[in-house]
Every structure is written in structure tokens, then in C-alpha cells.
Amino acid sequence: MPRMGNVRIKGFSGKMYTFRAYPLDTKFKDFGAVYFITSRNHDPDGRISHSRIYCGQTSDLSTRTDDPRIAECLKTNNANCICILLEADESARIQIESDIRQNYKLLFNA
């Protein structure tokens, strides 16, 4: 998997979470994770920025959602990056996802 670096995402609680960034079309194995889909861009000053599109959690990152609303939003907003935080525990994933969603206005919330 061609990793593109780390992205630190702050939750409403103030806790910082470190996600690993990958191209959106990366194929993952079956593991639980919180994921954050973004549009990753290079700013004129050489820095990398991420437009926050969608945050979710899954017990199996190897499967993709078939929700056409999400697919359309990702396409419309030029999604090209998926940031993942591995977490096997479902209750921990739900808490992390909620913490992040409370802190950001995302372009798509299911």
C-alpha cells in the first residue's frame, strides 16, 4: 500500500488522532478502522491540505459502501484520499467517529 503520510485529526474532546493517509482507491485487508475521506491538495506554498468530506467507521475496511449518495458526494468533492485509524474495538471506533464528527462540519454526513 503506498502510504502518503500521517494526518492528525482533532476530536471535539480535544484529543488528537493520528491517521495514516492513502490514495482513495487503496485496497485494504479485513480489519476494523475509523476512516476519514478527504480531497488532498498541494497548496501554493508547498504544504498539503485536506478538505474534510466524510468520516465513518467499519469492522471490515476491505469492503466499500454501496451508498450512491456517498459515492456522488465523493465524486463531486474530488475525493482522492482515505485516512485510516486502525481500531478493532467497535465501541472505541464509534466513540472516535463521534468525537471527530462533533468537531468538524463535514461535506457529507450520513
Secondary structure, DSSP 4 states (H G I P E B T S, - for coil): ----EEEEEE-TTS-EEEEEEEETT----S--EEEEEEEEEE-TTS-EEEEEEEEEEES-TTS----HHHHHHHHHTT--EEEEEE---HHHHHHHHHHHHHH---S---
